[in-house]
Amino acid sequence: MSEPTGKYSITMPRDIAEAAKARSGPSGLSAYVAAAVARQIERDNLNELITVAEAEHGPVTDDEIQSLRDQLAEARREQNQRGASAA
């Protein structure tokens, strides 16, 4: 069961509204905008968590980020190889 909804009036640039309407598909503009706002709230929450973590532990370095990207890429390669050999 979904959350109750409310009706709101918002103002946005016409070109953005038209682009959103064109992309909204069968679920409609309201659902499209609600999903976009939900994603933005998630991003805002993550940014707040990052700020708190960096204040406590210091910022993440570019080397640390690259190391984690390398680990992720390696894990994906291994997963793909396992999937290919299972087929």
Order of alpha helices (4+ residues) and beta strands (2+ residues): alpha-alpha-alpha
